[in-house]
Amino acid sequence: MPAAAQPRRVRTSRLVRKLAVAGTGAAVLALPLIGATGASAATPAAAPTATTPSTTLAGYPNNLDGWIRESLAIMAEKKIPGTYNGIHRNIMRESSGNPSAINLWDSNAAKGIPSKGLLQVIDPTFNAYHVAGTSFNVYDPVANITAACNYAAARYGSIDNVFGAY
């Protein structure tokens, strides 16, 4: 085929490709924020600081994945049922992964006992279902997850059986 008859190949400019990549990156970063629109109780997550340790005292990554995995290890030791997926699903619904989340508007908050932390636990429930060996701070991610899973196990059989506010 002569050169004049060949279809012309359109070249995408380098700028257009960079903009497409940047737009994709922005969309990926925005996904957790989109999910957070339904969790109006959650406060924005604080940005990590230079002093934030990269691992927990138990050696797990100091992030949502590590907190869930550390909680699962404690839960296995204490025979508290639950799976990674069940915990993660509930955390994303309750706090969008923000360990500092606090609900200041629901009926619990109106009574002076707001829901707190990753799994939005009220202080009396946290205290009643606290698991030995974890922090007594309701905002501690591992303590919050483990106490909430202990409560969910007693009430629903497992955190895996929780699909809404509990």
Solvent accessible surface area in square Angstrom, and as a share of the most:
residue,aa,sasa,rsa
1,M,166,0.74
2,P,96,0.61
3,A,90,0.70
4,A,106,0.82
5,A,62,0.48
6,Q,103,0.46
7,P,120,0.75
8,R,222,0.81
9,R,208,0.76
10,V,131,0.75
11,R,213,0.78
12,T,68,0.39
13,S,58,0.37
14,R,169,0.62
15,L,120,0.60
16,V,82,0.47
17,R,123,0.45
18,K,125,0.53
19,L,111,0.55
20,A,62,0.48
21,V,111,0.64
22,A,63,0.48
23,G,41,0.39
24,T,86,0.50
25,G,33,0.31
26,A,60,0.47
27,A,57,0.44
28,V,91,0.52
29,L,138,0.69
30,A,36,0.28
31,L,109,0.54
32,P,73,0.46
33,L,125,0.62
34,I,110,0.56
35,G,52,0.50
36,A,29,0.23
37,T,111,0.64
38,G,73,0.70
39,A,12,0.09
40,S,86,0.56
41,A,14,0.11
42,A,23,0.18
43,T,52,0.30
44,P,124,0.78
45,A,71,0.55
46,A,87,0.68
47,A,83,0.65
48,P,116,0.73
49,T,87,0.51
50,A,114,0.89
51,T,124,0.72
52,T,59,0.35
53,P,84,0.53
54,S,94,0.61
55,T,67,0.39
56,T,26,0.15
57,L,196,0.98
58,A,65,0.50
59,G,52,0.50
60,Y,53,0.20
61,P,43,0.27
62,N,43,0.22
63,N,73,0.38
64,L,34,0.17
65,D,51,0.26
66,G,0,0.00
67,W,30,0.10
68,I,0,0.00
69,R,101,0.37
70,E,21,0.10
71,S,0,0.00
72,L,41,0.20
73,A,46,0.36
74,I,31,0.16
75,M,1,0.01
76,A,74,0.58
77,E,135,0.60
78,K,87,0.37
79,K,176,0.75
80,I,18,0.09
81,P,62,0.39
82,G,22,0.22
83,T,69,0.40
84,Y,74,0.28
85,N,117,0.60
86,G,1,0.01
87,I,0,0.00
88,H,65,0.29
89,R,84,0.31
90,N,0,0.00
91,I,0,0.00
92,M,64,0.29
93,R,78,0.29
94,E,28,0.13
95,S,0,0.00
96,S,27,0.17
97,G,17,0.16
98,N,5,0.02
99,P,32,0.20
100,S,60,0.39
101,A,0,0.00
102,I,36,0.18
103,N,13,0.07
104,L,124,0.61
105,W,165,0.58
106,D,34,0.17
107,S,77,0.49
108,N,41,0.21
109,A,19,0.15
110,A,91,0.71
111,K,152,0.64
112,G,57,0.55
113,I,53,0.27
114,P,22,0.14
115,S,7,0.05
116,K,31,0.13
117,G,0,0.00
118,L,0,0.00
119,L,0,0.00
120,Q,21,0.09
121,V,5,0.03
122,I,33,0.17
123,D,47,0.24
124,P,67,0.42
125,T,28,0.17
126,F,4,0.02
127,N,103,0.53
128,A,77,0.59
129,Y,65,0.25
130,H,34,0.15
131,V,8,0.05
132,A,69,0.53
133,G,82,0.79
134,T,15,0.09
135,S,45,0.29
136,F,166,0.69
137,N,81,0.41
138,V,13,0.08
139,Y,73,0.28
140,D,42,0.22
141,P,23,0.14
142,V,12,0.07
143,A,0,0.00
144,N,0,0.00
145,I,0,0.00
146,T,0,0.00
147,A,1,0.01
148,A,1,0.00
149,C,0,0.00
150,N,39,0.20
151,Y,32,0.12
152,A,0,0.00
153,A,23,0.17
154,A,74,0.57
155,R,158,0.58
156,Y,79,0.30
157,G,43,0.41
158,S,12,0.07
159,I,0,0.00
160,D,39,0.20
161,N,84,0.43
162,V,5,0.03
163,F,147,0.61
164,G,28,0.27
165,A,100,0.78
166,Y,61,0.23
